[in-house]
Amino acid sequence: MTVTSLPGLRTAPRTAPVVRRRRLGPGKPIKFGAAIGPVLLLAVWSVGSATGWIDQRVLSAPWTVVTTAGELISDGRLQSNLWTSSQRALVGLGLGIVLGVVLALISGLSRLGEAILDGPIQIKRAIPSLALLPLLILWLGIGESMKVVTILLGVFVPIYIHTHNGLRTIDSRYVELAQTVGLSQREFIRRVVLPGALPGFLLGLRFAVTGAWLSLVVVEQINATSGIGYMMELARTYGQTDIIIVGLVLYGILGLLSDGAVRLIQRRALTWRRTLAS
């Protein structure tokens, strides 16, 4: 059956159907998306505590933890222990970053340096830093030096691994261009090597800040007289789960803030990279 147009009437032109393309990739960032998981976890914890599903002797309720945190803040104990822990973590992190970058540059820019350094560092990578605690206690005692060195050992390996990988994955065309224009060794490092290794270094830094806090949790529970870990260990002795939860929440917040700071630096420093995340 054919349809004919009547005289004096205009027929609407046919338009091709609109084909919607499916968007590939993770999609647009969700506003405050990083807070969704912690909020859900807090909601489950609150409901479980209010309904009695969670025994108060096993896990204190969120409102009890908040009250305890307020008391610790009013006493000044929380600020004092937090300051001590932050000092240890920052000193160990700073020394670990310097050591990891220096070793990565030596190994990444020299075959001889790689032959000497890479093997021992890979062996250290396979040995957890906490497994070296007995030796570190024998060598350094149980003072601040042992704690800082333990954090350093947990930090420098990821910095070295990812920075070294960033150095070795620099496009060879940039190296050839640097040779063509006659860059000196110093200019080559400043203009080609350091920018090329920056993505790997920042990735290693994300692992390093997490490793610093993980190492700190353990070393502060070994004959320490101050710090968040010492406060938690003392609370364990007296069965004060609310103080232990305060310490755990504080460690979690510090870890999230540290990782968020590094991610912010990544976005600002690597704006020239077009990736799914951007």
N, C-alpha and C positions, 0 to 999 in steps of 0.2 A: 504494500500500500504506500503510495507516494503522497506527500503532503505538498500542496501548491499554495503559494501565497495569494491572497485575495487582492484585487486591484485597489490601490490606494492605501494598503497597509504595508508597513515596513517590518521586515523580519530582523530580529536581533542577531547580530553576528555571533557565530559559535566561538566560544573560547576554549582553549585547551585546558583540561583539568590540572589543577595545581598539585604538583607532587611534592610532598613535604619530605625533605631529607632528614634522615635520622642523624642527630648530632653524635659524633664520635668523641671519645675521650671522657674524662671525668665530669665535664660540664663546668659551669660557673661556680666560683667559690661561694659557700654558704656563709652568710653573715653570722658571726659568733658561733661558727660550726665547731670550733675546738671546745666549746663549753657544753655541748650537748651530752657527750659521754659522762663527764663528771657530774652534771646535774641529774642524769638518770640514775647514776650510782648512788648519789646522795638521797634521791627519792626512795629507792629500794631500801636503803639503810634506815631511813626514817620510818617508813611503813613497817618494816620488820621489827624495829624497836618498839613502836607504838602498839603493835598487835601482840607482842610477846613472842614472835617467831625467833627473835634473836635474844639469847640470854644476856642480861646485863652484866653478869659475871664473866662472860666470855668476850663480849664486845659492848663497850659502853655506848649509850645512845648519843646521837649527834648533839642534842642540847646539853648533855652532861659534858661532852668534850668542849663545847663552846664556853661553858661556865668555868671549866678547869683552865682553859686557855686564858680567860680573863683574869683569873686569880694569879696565874703564873706571870702575866704581864704586869699586874698591879704590884706583885712582889719584886719585879725586876729580874727574876730568874730566867725567863724566856729570852729577854733581850741580851743578857750577859752570855748565855750559852750559845745563842745564835751568832753573836759577834765572834766568839772564839771559833766556832765551826766555820764561819765564812772566811776568817783569816787563814785557817789551815787549808781549806779548799782552794782559795785564790792563790796562795803561795805555791801549793803543789801543782795547780793547773798552769800557772805562769811558767814555772820551771820545766814542766813537761812539754809545754808548747815550744819553748825555746830549744830544748833538747831534740824533740821530734823534727822540727823544721831544719835544724843544722844537720842532723844525720841524714835526712831526706835529700838535702841539697848535695851533700858529699856523695851519697850513694847514687843519686839520680843523674849527676853531672859527670861522674867518673866511673869507668868500668872497674878500676882497681878498688875504688871506694865501695862499690856494690859488692865486689867479691869478698871484701873484708867484713863489711857491716851487715849485709842483708841476711846472711845465714844465722848469725847469733840473734838478730832481732826476730827472725821467724821462729827460732827456738823459744825465745821469751814470749812470743805471741801464743805459743801452744801451752805455756805454763801460766796458770792464773796468778795474778799478783799476790792474792791472799795466800797462796801456797808457799810464798817466800817469807811469810811473816815470822816463822821460827828462826830463820837465818837472820833476818833484819833485826829481830829482838836481840840475838846473840851479838851481832856486830855493832848495833847502834843503841842498844838499851831500849827502854820503854818510854823515852821522853818524846819531845816534839819532833826531833829529827827523824825518828822511825816513822811517825805518822805522815810527815810531809813526803818522805821518800816513797812510802807505800802509795800515796796518791799520785806522785810523779810517775811511778811505774805503771799505774793504771791509765795514765793520760798519754804518755809519749808514743806508745805503740800505734794507736789509731791515727794520731797525727802523722807519724812516719809513713804508715802504710798508704794512706790516701794521698798525702802530698807526693810521695814517691811515684804512685800511680799517675797522678796528674802530670808530673814532670815527663814521664815516659810516654804519655799519650798526646803530647804536644804535636801538632801537625808539622811534619817535616818540611813543608813548603815555607813555613815561617823561619825555620832554621836556614834554609837555602837563601831566603830573602835577606836575612841578617848578614849572611856571608857575602852576598852580592853587594850590599850597600856598605860593607866594611865596618860593621859594628865591632867595638871592642868587647872584651870579655865582660867587663862591668856593665856596659850598655846592653849587651845581649841578655844578661841576667835580669836587668831592670825592666827592659822593654818586652822581652819575649818569655823568659823563664818564669818570672814571678806572676805575671798575668795569666799565663797558661796553667800554672799550678794552683791558682787561687780557688777554682771550683773544688778540686780535690782536698785542699787544705780546709775549706769551710765545712765540707762534708765530714772530714775527720774531726773537726772541732765539735760538731754535734755529738759524736760518739764520746769525745774526750770529756765534755762537761758532764755527761751522764756518768762516765766512769769515775770522775772525781767525787761525785756525791756518793756513788756506790762504795767506793773505797773508804770514804769518810765514815760511813755508817759503821763499818767493821772496826776501824782503828780507834774510834772514840770509845769503844766498849772494852778496850784493853788498857786497864790501869790508868784511865784518864780521870782527871779531877774537874773537868769542865767540858762543855760542848753538848750538843743535842743528843748524841749517842750516849754520853755519860748520864744525862738526865733520864733517858729511856732505860738504861741498865739499872739505875737506882730504883726506878719505878717498878721494874720487873721483880726486884728483890722484895718489895712490899706489896706486890699484887695490884698495883695501880694501873689498870688497863687504860683509864682515861688519859693519863699522862703519856703513856706509850702511843696512843692514837694521835695525840697532839704532835708528838715528835714525828710520826709517820706522815701525817698531813703536811707538816712543815717541810720535811724532806721532799715530798711530792710537789709542793708549791715551788720550792727552790729549783727543782729539776725542770718543771714546766717553764718557769720564768727564764732560766738559763737557756733552754732549748729555743724558746720563743725569741730571745735576744739574738741568738745566732742565726735563726731563720730570717729575722728582720735584716740582719747584716747581709745575708745571702741575697735577699731580694734587692737591696740597695746597691750592692757591689757587682751583681751579675745581671744588671738590667739589659745588657747586650745579648743575653742568651734567650732564645725563643724555645720554650719547653711547654709541656702540658700543664705544668704547675703555674706558668705565667699566663 
